[in-house]
């Protein structure tokens, strides 16, 4: 060899090294799997009533409140038999489905038997119980 010439070494076969490409491909696949969100939003479809219907409903809507000291319908305390009579006067089966809802709220300390008796009275009269639940606040 003469001065200034470099000796070339040949690699076997002349093919490029591909193992690093497969590593990069797998890393990209893992990145996109982790970066993609497959979570679907959960929600309810509801029909929002117009303001006029809501005002009419508020005029005749009374809440059933079950407390440890008794059953209250509107502002009046009554027995379970009187409550069943009030529900019968409402003639709930003749109403459209959205007007059959009876708001029901139970305070802490109520016996389960009384709770289910009120629910059974509402369902037995053709109504649908709309259960009011308190969330947040102190002591919870």
Z-matrix of the N, CA and C atoms (Angstrom, degrees):
N
C 1 1.437
C 2 1.512 1 109.39
N 3 1.251 2 113.97 1 146.37
C 4 1.460 3 119.34 2 179.46
C 5 1.515 4 109.25 3 -93.37
N 6 1.293 5 112.51 4 162.79
C 7 1.441 6 119.35 5 179.24
C 8 1.532 7 109.62 6 -66.94
N 9 1.337 8 117.61 7 136.85
C 10 1.439 9 121.91 8 178.48
C 11 1.526 10 113.49 9 95.39
N 12 1.268 11 118.02 10 -15.10
C 13 1.448 12 120.24 11 177.24
C 14 1.526 13 108.75 12 -92.68
N 15 1.277 14 115.09 13 137.29
C 16 1.457 15 119.62 14 177.94
C 17 1.517 16 108.65 15 -103.31
N 18 1.261 17 111.95 16 143.81
C 19 1.450 18 117.83 17 179.54
C 20 1.525 19 108.75 18 -82.88
N 21 1.292 20 116.02 19 126.51
C 22 1.455 21 120.96 20 177.96
C 23 1.511 22 109.75 21 -91.52
N 24 1.328 23 113.26 22 135.04
C 25 1.460 24 116.93 23 175.90
C 26 1.518 25 107.39 24 -108.35
N 27 1.267 26 115.14 25 132.24
C 28 1.460 27 119.65 26 179.20
C 29 1.515 28 110.47 27 -92.99
N 30 1.299 29 113.32 28 137.51
C 31 1.461 30 118.48 29 173.90
C 32 1.509 31 107.74 30 -88.00
N 33 1.275 32 114.86 31 156.45
C 34 1.457 33 119.03 32 -177.13
C 35 1.511 34 112.73 33 -69.44
N 36 1.296 35 118.49 34 125.50
C 37 1.455 36 124.83 35 171.66
C 38 1.510 37 115.89 36 83.44
N 39 1.267 38 120.77 37 -24.41
C 40 1.449 39 122.25 38 178.87
C 41 1.526 40 114.62 39 73.00
N 42 1.336 41 119.21 40 19.21
C 43 1.466 42 121.17 41 179.12
C 44 1.520 43 109.86 42 -95.96
N 45 1.360 44 116.71 43 144.20
C 46 1.467 45 118.66 44 179.37
C 47 1.538 46 110.98 45 -73.63
N 48 1.282 47 117.05 46 156.76
C 49 1.466 48 123.32 47 178.91
C 50 1.542 49 108.27 48 -75.97
N 51 1.347 50 118.72 49 121.20
C 52 1.467 51 122.57 50 -174.31
C 53 1.523 52 113.60 51 -109.94
N 54 1.294 53 120.69 52 -3.35
C 55 1.465 54 120.89 53 -177.04
C 56 1.525 55 112.44 54 -64.22
N 57 1.298 56 119.06 55 -33.10
C 58 1.467 57 120.39 56 179.52
C 59 1.535 58 111.11 57 -71.11
N 60 1.319 59 118.39 58 -27.91
C 61 1.469 60 121.00 59 177.59
C 62 1.526 61 110.83 60 -66.72
N 63 1.321 62 118.22 61 -39.92
C 64 1.464 63 119.81 62 178.46
C 65 1.526 64 110.31 63 -67.10
N 66 1.332 65 118.53 64 -36.53
C 67 1.458 66 120.72 65 176.33
C 68 1.521 67 111.07 66 -62.38
N 69 1.311 68 116.33 67 -44.01
C 70 1.467 69 120.85 68 179.24
C 71 1.526 70 110.57 69 -64.49
N 72 1.332 71 117.25 70 -40.84
C 73 1.465 72 120.94 71 179.64
C 74 1.531 73 110.35 72 -61.86
N 75 1.326 74 118.21 73 -45.01
C 76 1.461 75 120.74 74 179.36
C 77 1.526 76 111.39 75 -66.22
N 78 1.318 77 117.78 76 -37.62
C 79 1.455 78 119.95 77 176.83
C 80 1.524 79 111.49 78 -64.00
N 81 1.316 80 117.73 79 -39.24
C 82 1.466 81 120.91 80 177.19
C 83 1.525 82 111.31 81 -66.40
N 84 1.311 83 117.12 82 -40.66
C 85 1.473 84 120.44 83 177.92
C 86 1.522 85 110.03 84 -61.37
N 87 1.316 86 116.93 85 -46.79
C 88 1.471 87 120.50 86 179.01
C 89 1.520 88 110.72 87 -62.31
N 90 1.317 89 118.61 88 -41.08
C 91 1.464 90 121.62 89 179.10
C 92 1.527 91 110.63 90 -60.31
N 93 1.328 92 118.17 91 -47.58
C 94 1.461 93 120.13 92 -177.40
C 95 1.522 94 112.06 93 -70.34
N 96 1.304 95 117.76 94 -31.30
C 97 1.461 96 119.67 95 175.70
C 98 1.528 97 109.99 96 -65.45
N 99 1.320 98 116.71 97 -44.20
C 100 1.460 99 119.96 98 -178.99
C 101 1.521 100 112.82 99 -74.17
N 102 1.312 101 117.81 100 -30.48
C 103 1.461 102 120.96 101 -177.16
C 104 1.520 103 112.77 102 -82.40
N 105 1.319 104 118.02 103 -19.62
C 106 1.463 105 121.83 104 -178.28
C 107 1.518 106 109.66 105 -85.51
N 108 1.301 107 116.27 106 138.09
C 109 1.461 108 121.15 107 179.11
C 110 1.517 109 109.44 108 -102.54
N 111 1.326 110 115.76 109 124.33
C 112 1.461 111 120.83 110 178.05
C 113 1.522 112 111.52 111 -102.17
N 114 1.317 113 116.71 112 7.37
C 115 1.461 114 121.25 113 -177.07
C 116 1.528 115 110.05 114 -73.98
N 117 1.330 116 115.62 115 128.65
C 118 1.458 117 119.71 116 175.63
C 119 1.515 118 107.89 117 -100.47
N 120 1.303 119 116.54 118 140.55
C 121 1.449 120 120.41 119 -179.28
C 122 1.518 121 109.45 120 -72.47
N 123 1.331 122 114.74 121 137.33
C 124 1.449 123 121.53 122 -179.96
C 125 1.523 124 107.90 123 -104.03
N 126 1.306 125 116.81 124 135.97
C 127 1.451 126 120.11 125 179.10
C 128 1.512 127 110.98 126 -164.07
N 129 1.281 128 115.93 127 179.27
C 130 1.456 129 122.34 128 179.06
C 131 1.522 130 109.06 129 -118.90
N 132 1.322 131 115.56 130 140.38
C 133 1.453 132 119.47 131 172.92
C 134 1.520 133 107.39 132 -88.07
N 135 1.300 134 116.08 133 127.18
C 136 1.456 135 120.02 134 179.89
C 137 1.517 136 109.85 135 -133.29
N 138 1.287 137 114.87 136 152.30
C 139 1.457 138 121.25 137 172.65
C 140 1.517 139 107.10 138 -100.47
N 141 1.313 140 116.62 139 119.77
C 142 1.455 141 121.09 140 -179.37
C 143 1.523 142 108.04 141 -86.21
N 144 1.322 143 117.11 142 121.54
C 145 1.463 144 118.84 143 -178.93
C 146 1.513 145 111.36 144 -71.42
N 147 1.311 146 114.62 145 153.91
C 148 1.465 147 118.48 146 177.54
C 149 1.524 148 109.55 147 -72.13
N 150 1.303 149 117.24 148 162.67
C 151 1.454 150 122.04 149 -177.32
C 152 1.515 151 113.03 150 -61.62
N 153 1.326 152 117.65 151 -33.99
C 154 1.456 153 121.03 152 -177.66
C 155 1.523 154 110.57 153 -66.43
N 156 1.331 155 118.01 154 -44.65
C 157 1.462 156 121.04 155 178.89
C 158 1.513 157 110.59 156 -63.59
N 159 1.317 158 117.33 157 -37.75
C 160 1.456 159 120.81 158 -179.33
C 161 1.526 160 110.82 159 -65.56
N 162 1.329 161 117.60 160 -39.20
C 163 1.459 162 120.24 161 179.14
C 164 1.515 163 110.86 162 -66.17
N 165 1.343 164 117.53 163 -40.73
C 166 1.458 165 120.68 164 178.24
C 167 1.523 166 110.74 165 -65.41
N 168 1.316 167 116.96 166 -39.69
C 169 1.463 168 120.43 167 -179.49
C 170 1.521 169 110.29 168 -67.56
N 171 1.333 170 118.98 169 -37.54
C 172 1.463 171 121.90 170 -179.53
C 173 1.520 172 111.29 171 -64.06
N 174 1.327 173 116.94 172 -31.91
C 175 1.451 174 120.25 173 -177.35
C 176 1.524 175 111.37 174 -63.27
N 177 1.343 176 118.27 175 -38.78
C 178 1.457 177 119.86 176 -177.25
C 179 1.528 178 113.34 177 -106.34
N 180 1.318 179 117.82 178 -0.64
C 181 1.461 180 121.37 179 -177.72
C 182 1.520 181 110.68 180 -80.18
N 183 1.314 182 115.44 181 129.36
C 184 1.451 183 121.56 182 174.73
C 185 1.516 184 107.18 183 -124.96
N 186 1.310 185 116.26 184 146.25
C 187 1.459 186 121.11 185 179.56
C 188 1.514 187 109.41 186 -99.87
N 189 1.319 188 115.30 187 135.83
C 190 1.460 189 121.55 188 174.37
C 191 1.526 190 105.78 189 -89.01
N 192 1.321 191 116.95 190 122.58
C 193 1.450 192 120.43 191 179.78
C 194 1.522 193 108.74 192 -120.31
N 195 1.313 194 115.14 193 122.94
C 196 1.447 195 121.56 194 177.97
C 197 1.517 196 107.85 195 -105.32
N 198 1.329 197 115.61 196 115.92
C 199 1.454 198 121.48 197 -179.99
C 200 1.527 199 108.50 198 -120.70
N 201 1.317 200 117.79 199 165.66
C 202 1.471 201 118.97 200 179.01
C 203 1.531 202 113.09 201 -60.01
N 204 1.341 203 117.26 202 -25.40
C 205 1.468 204 119.69 203 -179.58
C 206 1.522 205 113.27 204 -92.63
N 207 1.344 206 119.12 205 5.81
C 208 1.454 207 120.08 206 174.85
C 209 1.519 208 113.80 207 143.90
N 210 1.329 209 114.22 208 -177.74
C 211 1.456 210 123.45 209 -178.83
C 212 1.521 211 108.54 210 -103.34
N 213 1.321 212 116.50 211 130.16
C 214 1.462 213 122.03 212 -179.23
C 215 1.522 214 108.46 213 -122.48
N 216 1.330 215 116.06 214 130.96
C 217 1.462 216 122.04 215 175.55
C 218 1.515 217 106.36 216 -119.41
N 219 1.322 218 116.25 217 111.49
C 220 1.458 219 120.04 218 -170.50
C 221 1.519 220 107.52 219 71.95
N 222 1.327 221 116.65 220 -122.74
C 223 1.465 222 121.17 221 178.77
C 224 1.525 223 112.31 222 -105.48
N 225 1.309 224 117.32 223 2.14
C 226 1.464 225 121.25 224 -171.13
C 227 1.522 226 111.16 225 -108.35
N 228 1.337 227 116.28 226 133.95
C 229 1.459 228 120.88 227 174.78
C 230 1.521 229 108.70 228 -83.01
N 231 1.337 230 115.57 229 139.13
C 232 1.464 231 119.56 230 -178.18
C 233 1.519 232 110.71 231 -149.70
N 234 1.318 233 114.63 232 167.92
C 235 1.463 234 120.75 233 176.52
C 236 1.526 235 108.43 234 -84.99
N 237 1.342 236 115.78 235 170.76
C 238 1.463 237 119.83 236 179.06
C 239 1.523 238 111.29 237 -65.23
N 240 1.351 239 117.20 238 -35.49
C 241 1.475 240 119.30 239 178.44
C 242 1.529 241 111.34 240 -67.29
N 243 1.334 242 117.37 241 -40.44
C 244 1.463 243 120.20 242 176.88
C 245 1.529 244 110.60 243 -64.02
N 246 1.327 245 116.17 244 -37.42
C 247 1.459 246 120.49 245 178.60
C 248 1.525 247 110.97 246 -63.86
N 249 1.331 248 117.11 247 -42.85
C 250 1.471 249 120.57 248 176.95
C 251 1.536 250 110.77 249 -60.97
N 252 1.328 251 116.43 250 -37.89
C 253 1.468 252 120.52 251 177.58
C 254 1.526 253 111.75 252 -65.02
N 255 1.328 254 116.72 253 -41.18
C 256 1.470 255 120.72 254 177.05
C 257 1.534 256 110.93 255 -62.33
N 258 1.331 257 116.01 256 -41.91
C 259 1.468 258 119.64 257 178.71
C 260 1.522 259 111.35 258 -64.89
N 261 1.328 260 117.29 259 -37.68
C 262 1.468 261 120.69 260 179.12
C 263 1.527 262 110.49 261 -64.45
N 264 1.338 263 118.09 262 -35.73
C 265 1.465 264 121.76 263 179.26
C 266 1.529 265 112.06 264 -68.22
N 267 1.337 266 117.23 265 -25.62
C 268 1.467 267 120.16 266 179.92
C 269 1.523 268 112.61 267 -71.70
N 270 1.332 269 118.53 268 -19.10
C 271 1.471 270 123.87 269 -179.35
C 272 1.534 271 110.84 270 49.37
N 273 1.324 272 115.34 271 57.00
C 274 1.466 273 121.80 272 -175.70
C 275 1.535 274 114.22 273 -62.64
N 276 1.355 275 120.05 274 -37.07
C 277 1.474 276 117.70 275 -179.05
C 278 1.523 277 113.82 276 -62.08
N 279 1.329 278 118.37 277 -24.51
C 280 1.461 279 121.36 278 -178.94
C 281 1.529 280 112.19 279 -81.13
N 282 1.305 281 117.68 280 -11.77
C 283 1.465 282 121.75 281 -177.28
C 284 1.526 283 111.18 282 -85.67
N 285 1.330 284 116.98 283 159.56
C 286 1.467 285 119.89 284 171.85
C 287 1.531 286 109.70 285 -64.80
N 288 1.321 287 116.01 286 158.92
C 289 1.468 288 121.20 287 -173.61
C 290 1.525 289 113.02 288 -56.79
N 291 1.333 290 118.28 289 -39.50
C 292 1.464 291 119.63 290 -177.43
C 293 1.520 292 113.25 291 -71.93
N 294 1.351 293 117.82 292 -13.51
C 295 1.459 294 120.71 293 178.88
C 296 1.525 295 112.16 294 -102.23
N 297 1.307 296 117.62 295 7.92
C 298 1.473 297 121.51 296 178.72
C 299 1.520 298 112.67 297 -92.82
N 300 1.308 299 118.09 298 -1.55
C 301 1.458 300 121.55 299 -175.88
C 302 1.528 301 109.77 300 -76.63
N 303 1.327 302 115.79 301 128.50
C 304 1.458 303 122.71 302 176.33
C 305 1.526 304 106.57 303 -113.57
N 306 1.344 305 116.75 304 118.03
C 307 1.458 306 121.15 305 -178.94
C 308 1.522 307 109.77 306 -70.13
N 309 1.334 308 115.86 307 130.81
C 310 1.455 309 121.31 308 -175.69
C 311 1.518 310 109.34 309 -132.72
N 312 1.325 311 115.72 310 127.21
C 313 1.463 312 120.83 311 179.70
C 314 1.524 313 108.36 312 -130.29
N 315 1.323 314 116.11 313 131.33
C 316 1.462 315 121.78 314 178.42
C 317 1.519 316 108.65 315 -117.68
N 318 1.312 317 115.81 316 130.98
C 319 1.462 318 121.56 317 178.99
C 320 1.526 319 109.85 318 -88.58
N 321 1.327 320 117.57 319 158.73
C 322 1.466 321 120.10 320 177.80
C 323 1.529 322 111.44 321 -60.39
N 324 1.318 323 115.12 322 146.19
C 325 1.458 324 120.95 323 178.93
C 326 1.514 325 113.80 324 95.33
N 327 1.325 326 118.37 325 1.04
C 328 1.465 327 122.36 326 179.61
C 329 1.526 328 108.97 327 -81.66
N 330 1.309 329 116.28 328 140.66
C 331 1.465 330 120.67 329 177.56
C 332 1.526 331 110.03 330 -70.51
N 333 1.341 332 116.06 331 143.12
C 334 1.464 333 120.61 332 -179.82
C 335 1.523 334 111.30 333 -61.76
N 336 1.306 335 117.77 334 -34.96
C 337 1.467 336 120.75 335 -179.79
C 338 1.532 337 110.68 336 -61.26
N 339 1.339 338 116.47 337 -43.57
C 340 1.464 339 120.50 338 179.02
C 341 1.526 340 110.68 339 -66.52
N 342 1.339 341 116.14 340 -39.48
C 343 1.463 342 121.18 341 179.00
C 344 1.525 343 110.57 342 -58.81
N 345 1.325 344 116.36 343 -50.21
C 346 1.464 345 120.43 344 -178.93
C 347 1.527 346 112.01 345 -70.64
N 348 1.324 347 117.03 346 -27.47
C 349 1.465 348 119.26 347 176.88
C 350 1.535 349 110.77 348 -67.02
N 351 1.330 350 116.71 349 -38.94
C 352 1.471 351 120.10 350 177.39
C 353 1.531 352 109.68 351 -67.71
N 354 1.340 353 116.97 352 -44.56
C 355 1.469 354 119.44 353 177.76
C 356 1.525 355 111.59 354 -59.95
N 357 1.337 356 116.87 355 -41.20
C 358 1.470 357 120.62 356 179.25
C 359 1.526 358 110.92 357 -65.67
N 360 1.329 359 117.21 358 -36.39
C 361 1.471 360 120.30 359 178.75
C 362 1.526 361 110.64 360 -66.45
N 363 1.317 362 116.82 361 -41.65
C 364 1.468 363 120.27 362 179.47
C 365 1.522 364 109.99 363 -65.28
N 366 1.352 365 116.75 364 -48.15
C 367 1.473 366 119.99 365 -179.93
C 368 1.529 367 111.26 366 -66.22
N 369 1.325 368 117.40 367 -36.85
C 370 1.466 369 120.93 368 -179.46
C 371 1.516 370 112.95 369 -66.97
N 372 1.331 371 117.07 370 -26.04
C 373 1.460 372 119.99 371 179.67
C 374 1.531 373 112.13 372 -89.19
N 375 1.340 374 117.00 373 3.81
C 376 1.461 375 120.45 374 179.27
C 377 1.514 376 113.90 375 92.53
N 378 1.326 377 117.26 376 7.83
C 379 1.453 378 120.99 377 -179.27
C 380 1.517 379 112.53 378 -94.23
N 381 1.298 380 114.46 379 168.45
C 382 1.470 381 122.13 380 175.84
C 383 1.518 382 107.57 381 -116.35
N 384 1.326 383 118.13 382 121.05
C 385 1.468 384 118.56 383 -179.75
C 386 1.519 385 111.84 384 -72.33
N 387 1.324 386 115.83 385 127.34
C 388 1.461 387 121.92 386 172.74
C 389 1.512 388 106.64 387 -102.40
N 390 1.324 389 117.37 388 101.48
C 391 1.461 390 121.70 389 -172.34
C 392 1.525 391 109.97 390 -81.98
N 393 1.321 392 115.82 391 124.40
C 394 1.454 393 122.50 392 179.16
C 395 1.513 394 107.80 393 -91.43
N 396 1.355 395 116.33 394 126.89
C 397 1.458 396 120.29 395 179.80
C 398 1.510 397 108.24 396 -124.40
N 399 1.330 398 116.02 397 134.57
C 400 1.448 399 120.86 398 176.65
C 401 1.518 400 108.05 399 -87.60
N 402 1.339 401 116.31 400 138.05
C 403 1.452 402 120.51 401 176.69
C 404 1.504 403 108.86 402 -126.01
N 405 1.334 404 115.26 403 150.85
C 406 1.456 405 120.03 404 178.27
C 407 1.512 406 111.16 405 70.60
N 408 1.301 407 116.02 406 -157.17
C 409 1.440 408 121.58 407 178.78
C 410 1.517 409 112.41 408 82.06
N 411 1.318 410 116.23 409 179.69
C 412 1.461 411 121.75 410 -177.47
C 413 1.526 412 110.27 411 -78.72
N 414 1.297 413 115.69 412 146.80
C 415 1.460 414 121.63 413 175.69
C 416 1.507 415 114.55 414 82.01
N 417 1.328 416 118.64 415 6.98
C 418 1.461 417 120.10 416 -179.90
C 419 1.486 418 110.73 417 -117.39
